[in-house]
Amino acid sequence: MKKAIIYIPTKTPMQSGRGKTKKWHLKFITKDPSVSPLMGWESSKDTLEEVTLKFITKEKAIEYAKKNKIDYILKREKKANFVIKSYADNFIKN
């Protein structure tokens, strides 16, 4: 039986916006990750490793997994706490 992880990706340090963090991803878990002895690269005979499906909502991703009989692990979405301050606050000593 296929296994997958359903998650919402976090913002990378190189992004200032949150545009790519709104869709839920369903990524398959591979069975046989291995390291190539020649080059040292990670490889796998399972091509599902390369597949990542994107969904608008968490419910749609779960529905897809259940419909296709995929065991899934649901990772919670992490909410960021934003501190809104003005530029002038950088120069005020506390």
Z-matrix of the N, CA and C atoms (Angstrom, degrees):
N
C 1 1.442
C 2 1.521 1 109.40
N 3 1.327 2 116.49 1 140.99
C 4 1.456 3 121.69 2 -179.22
C 5 1.525 4 110.47 3 -75.19
N 6 1.319 5 115.75 4 147.01
C 7 1.460 6 121.82 5 176.89
C 8 1.521 7 108.74 6 -124.72
N 9 1.331 8 115.31 7 147.17
C 10 1.459 9 119.53 8 -178.34
C 11 1.526 10 110.17 9 -147.51
N 12 1.326 11 114.55 10 164.63
C 13 1.458 12 122.62 11 175.44
C 14 1.521 13 106.87 12 -116.43
N 15 1.330 14 116.59 13 131.38
C 16 1.461 15 121.36 14 175.22
C 17 1.521 16 106.65 15 -108.81
N 18 1.327 17 116.16 16 122.11
C 19 1.464 18 120.49 17 -175.84
C 20 1.520 19 109.54 18 -151.86
N 21 1.317 20 115.40 19 166.46
C 22 1.459 21 121.68 20 171.54
C 23 1.530 22 105.45 21 -112.75
N 24 1.340 23 118.09 22 125.36
C 25 1.459 24 119.42 23 -174.65
C 26 1.524 25 112.73 24 -68.42
N 27 1.299 26 115.37 25 150.96
C 28 1.459 27 120.35 26 177.67
C 29 1.521 28 109.81 27 -88.12
N 30 1.288 29 115.32 28 162.57
C 31 1.454 30 121.34 29 178.99
C 32 1.529 31 108.89 30 -72.66
N 33 1.310 32 116.33 31 134.49
C 34 1.463 33 119.23 32 177.97
C 35 1.533 34 109.46 33 -79.73
N 36 1.323 35 117.91 34 158.32
C 37 1.468 36 119.72 35 179.72
C 38 1.527 37 113.39 36 -63.48
N 39 1.326 38 116.86 37 -19.54
C 40 1.456 39 120.03 38 -178.33
C 41 1.531 40 112.60 39 -86.58
N 42 1.313 41 118.20 40 -4.41
C 43 1.460 42 121.76 41 179.42
C 44 1.519 43 110.03 42 -100.76
N 45 1.319 44 115.46 43 140.69
C 46 1.455 45 117.92 44 173.08
C 47 1.517 46 110.35 45 -99.09
N 48 1.311 47 117.47 46 -27.12
C 49 1.456 48 121.41 47 179.73
C 50 1.520 49 111.47 48 -97.33
N 51 1.329 50 114.97 49 176.19
C 52 1.464 51 120.12 50 -179.30
C 53 1.529 52 111.22 51 -116.26
N 54 1.332 53 117.67 52 28.95
C 55 1.452 54 122.07 53 -175.45
C 56 1.516 55 114.87 54 -64.32
N 57 1.303 56 119.01 55 -37.18
C 58 1.465 57 122.34 56 -177.01
C 59 1.524 58 112.81 57 -90.65
N 60 1.313 59 117.12 58 10.14
C 61 1.463 60 120.08 59 -177.42
C 62 1.524 61 112.16 60 -111.22
N 63 1.317 62 117.50 61 22.35
C 64 1.459 63 119.85 62 -176.11
C 65 1.522 64 113.30 63 -105.15
N 66 1.310 65 118.68 64 -18.33
C 67 1.462 66 120.99 65 -178.43
C 68 1.523 67 110.42 66 -100.11
N 69 1.328 68 115.34 67 146.08
C 70 1.461 69 121.84 68 177.56
C 71 1.519 70 108.78 69 -86.16
N 72 1.323 71 116.78 70 139.16
C 73 1.464 72 122.23 71 -179.00
C 74 1.525 73 110.01 72 -110.18
N 75 1.319 74 115.33 73 142.39
C 76 1.458 75 121.98 74 171.59
C 77 1.522 76 105.61 75 -117.00
N 78 1.325 77 115.96 76 111.54
C 79 1.462 78 121.55 77 -177.01
C 80 1.516 79 108.75 78 -118.53
N 81 1.318 80 116.04 79 131.05
C 82 1.455 81 121.24 80 -177.28
C 83 1.524 82 111.56 81 -77.69
N 84 1.319 83 115.64 82 144.47
C 85 1.466 84 122.27 83 177.68
C 86 1.521 85 107.05 84 -92.84
N 87 1.318 86 116.87 85 127.87
C 88 1.465 87 120.50 86 -178.14
C 89 1.515 88 111.04 87 -83.52
N 90 1.304 89 114.66 88 156.25
C 91 1.459 90 120.82 89 -177.13
C 92 1.523 91 112.65 90 -93.99
N 93 1.311 92 116.99 91 -29.76
C 94 1.460 93 118.67 92 -171.37
C 95 1.530 94 113.03 93 -135.02
N 96 1.332 95 118.39 94 62.24
C 97 1.465 96 117.42 95 174.51
C 98 1.524 97 109.83 96 -69.32
N 99 1.304 98 115.57 97 136.82
C 100 1.461 99 119.89 98 179.66
C 101 1.519 100 109.02 99 -142.66
N 102 1.312 101 115.82 100 166.30
C 103 1.457 102 121.78 101 179.17
C 104 1.515 103 108.21 102 -109.44
N 105 1.335 104 115.74 103 130.20
C 106 1.458 105 121.21 104 179.24
C 107 1.528 106 109.41 105 -67.87
N 108 1.333 107 118.81 106 125.59
C 109 1.461 108 119.69 107 -178.42
C 110 1.530 109 112.79 108 -68.26
N 111 1.328 110 117.32 109 -26.56
C 112 1.457 111 120.47 110 -177.56
C 113 1.529 112 112.18 111 -75.62
N 114 1.329 113 116.86 112 -53.00
C 115 1.462 114 120.94 113 -173.89
C 116 1.528 115 113.76 114 -105.13
N 117 1.335 116 117.96 115 -17.17
C 118 1.450 117 120.33 116 -178.94
C 119 1.516 118 113.44 117 83.51
N 120 1.325 119 117.76 118 9.36
C 121 1.463 120 121.64 119 178.74
C 122 1.509 121 110.20 120 -81.61
N 123 1.323 122 115.78 121 151.65
C 124 1.459 123 120.14 122 172.97
C 125 1.515 124 108.56 123 -76.71
N 126 1.316 125 115.70 124 137.62
C 127 1.456 126 119.50 125 179.09
C 128 1.521 127 109.04 126 -142.95
N 129 1.327 128 114.68 127 167.56
C 130 1.449 129 120.55 128 179.98
C 131 1.514 130 108.80 129 -156.51
N 132 1.323 131 115.92 130 149.76
C 133 1.451 132 120.08 131 175.82
C 134 1.521 133 110.77 132 -88.04
N 135 1.327 134 116.55 133 -11.15
C 136 1.451 135 122.22 134 -179.50
C 137 1.525 136 109.22 135 -89.41
N 138 1.333 137 117.43 136 112.43
C 139 1.470 138 120.51 137 -176.73
C 140 1.522 139 113.49 138 -76.09
N 141 1.326 140 118.33 139 -10.07
C 142 1.464 141 120.24 140 177.00
C 143 1.524 142 111.81 141 -66.41
N 144 1.315 143 117.04 142 -16.48
C 145 1.464 144 121.15 143 178.08
C 146 1.527 145 110.72 144 -59.52
N 147 1.315 146 116.78 145 -30.24
C 148 1.458 147 121.51 146 -175.94
C 149 1.523 148 113.03 147 -85.13
N 150 1.323 149 117.78 148 -7.07
C 151 1.460 150 121.64 149 -174.58
C 152 1.527 151 110.62 150 -95.12
N 153 1.325 152 115.51 151 126.65
C 154 1.457 153 122.30 152 171.71
C 155 1.515 154 107.33 153 -131.24
N 156 1.312 155 116.62 154 119.38
C 157 1.453 156 121.63 155 179.27
C 158 1.518 157 109.11 156 -98.35
N 159 1.341 158 116.45 157 141.08
C 160 1.463 159 121.08 158 -178.40
C 161 1.525 160 109.37 159 -114.51
N 162 1.334 161 115.31 160 137.86
C 163 1.455 162 121.89 161 -179.04
C 164 1.522 163 109.48 162 -130.44
N 165 1.320 164 115.89 163 151.84
C 166 1.462 165 120.76 164 -179.51
C 167 1.521 166 111.36 165 -71.98
N 168 1.342 167 116.74 166 -38.27
C 169 1.461 168 119.62 167 -178.77
C 170 1.529 169 110.78 168 -127.87
N 171 1.306 170 114.59 169 160.73
C 172 1.464 171 121.20 170 177.66
C 173 1.521 172 110.44 171 -64.75
N 174 1.316 173 116.94 172 -38.01
C 175 1.460 174 121.55 173 -178.47
C 176 1.524 175 111.93 174 -63.70
N 177 1.336 176 116.77 175 -37.93
C 178 1.469 177 120.33 176 178.60
C 179 1.525 178 110.74 177 -66.96
N 180 1.324 179 117.44 178 -37.83
C 181 1.464 180 120.87 179 178.35
C 182 1.527 181 110.84 180 -66.27
N 183 1.325 182 116.59 181 -42.28
C 184 1.470 183 120.99 182 178.23
C 185 1.521 184 110.47 183 -65.75
N 186 1.326 185 116.59 184 -41.52
C 187 1.467 186 121.15 185 178.55
C 188 1.529 187 111.34 186 -61.16
N 189 1.339 188 116.19 187 -41.80
C 190 1.469 189 120.56 188 178.09
C 191 1.527 190 110.82 189 -62.68
N 192 1.335 191 116.08 190 -43.99
C 193 1.466 192 120.61 191 -179.20
C 194 1.531 193 111.06 192 -63.07
N 195 1.320 194 116.58 193 -43.70
C 196 1.462 195 119.51 194 179.84
C 197 1.517 196 111.68 195 -67.30
N 198 1.328 197 116.82 196 -39.67
C 199 1.466 198 121.75 197 -179.02
C 200 1.528 199 111.67 198 -63.91
N 201 1.326 200 116.48 199 -35.37
C 202 1.461 201 121.60 200 -178.15
C 203 1.528 202 113.05 201 -99.72
N 204 1.336 203 116.80 202 12.44
C 205 1.462 204 123.43 203 176.73
C 206 1.533 205 112.23 204 55.90
N 207 1.303 206 114.80 205 51.14
C 208 1.464 207 122.01 206 178.94
C 209 1.522 208 107.60 207 -108.34
N 210 1.331 209 118.01 208 124.23
C 211 1.463 210 121.44 209 173.01
C 212 1.525 211 107.25 210 -71.20
N 213 1.317 212 116.56 211 135.32
C 214 1.461 213 118.48 212 -176.38
C 215 1.519 214 111.14 213 -133.95
N 216 1.328 215 113.65 214 155.79
C 217 1.459 216 123.26 215 173.82
C 218 1.520 217 105.55 216 -117.44
N 219 1.311 218 117.13 217 127.39
C 220 1.451 219 121.57 218 -178.00
C 221 1.522 220 109.50 219 -100.74
N 222 1.317 221 116.45 220 119.99
C 223 1.465 222 121.01 221 176.44
C 224 1.515 223 108.60 222 -96.47
N 225 1.310 224 116.33 223 135.23
C 226 1.456 225 120.87 224 -179.05
C 227 1.519 226 110.81 225 -69.46
N 228 1.324 227 114.33 226 149.75
C 229 1.458 228 118.06 227 176.95
C 230 1.517 229 108.89 228 -83.20
N 231 1.312 230 116.33 229 140.60
C 232 1.459 231 121.18 230 -178.48
C 233 1.517 232 108.75 231 -97.84
N 234 1.308 233 115.12 232 126.53
C 235 1.460 234 120.56 233 178.10
C 236 1.520 235 109.02 234 -92.48
N 237 1.311 236 115.31 235 131.35
C 238 1.455 237 120.51 236 178.66
C 239 1.525 238 109.78 237 -88.44
N 240 1.300 239 116.69 238 139.08
C 241 1.461 240 121.64 239 176.07
C 242 1.523 241 108.08 240 -95.31
N 243 1.317 242 115.85 241 115.86
C 244 1.447 243 120.18 242 -178.84
C 245 1.523 244 110.05 243 -99.58
N 246 1.313 245 115.33 244 135.13
C 247 1.454 246 121.45 245 175.37
C 248 1.520 247 106.19 246 -103.87
N 249 1.316 248 115.65 247 111.78
C 250 1.462 249 119.77 248 -178.85
C 251 1.514 250 108.09 249 -88.59
N 252 1.312 251 115.13 250 122.93
C 253 1.451 252 120.35 251 178.16
C 254 1.519 253 109.16 252 -145.59
N 255 1.283 254 116.24 253 163.73
C 256 1.457 255 119.84 254 -179.67
C 257 1.527 256 109.91 255 -92.51
N 258 1.295 257 115.17 256 166.09
C 259 1.456 258 121.42 257 179.39
C 260 1.516 259 111.24 258 -60.89
N 261 1.329 260 116.77 259 -34.22
C 262 1.459 261 121.25 260 -178.40
C 263 1.527 262 112.06 261 -65.12
N 264 1.334 263 117.08 262 -24.91
C 265 1.466 264 119.91 263 179.94
C 266 1.523 265 112.07 264 -63.01
N 267 1.306 266 118.87 265 -20.42
C 268 1.456 267 121.99 266 178.46
C 269 1.529 268 112.56 267 -67.79
N 270 1.327 269 116.80 268 -20.66
C 271 1.465 270 121.12 269 -174.41
C 272 1.526 271 112.66 270 -107.59
N 273 1.318 272 117.03 271 -0.59
C 274 1.463 273 120.18 272 179.84
C 275 1.523 274 108.11 273 -93.01
N 276 1.336 275 116.20 274 128.37
C 277 1.461 276 120.21 275 178.98
C 278 1.513 277 109.64 276 -86.77
N 279 1.303 278 116.02 277 135.19
C 280 1.475 279 120.35 278 177.50
C 281 1.496 280 110.92 279 -98.15
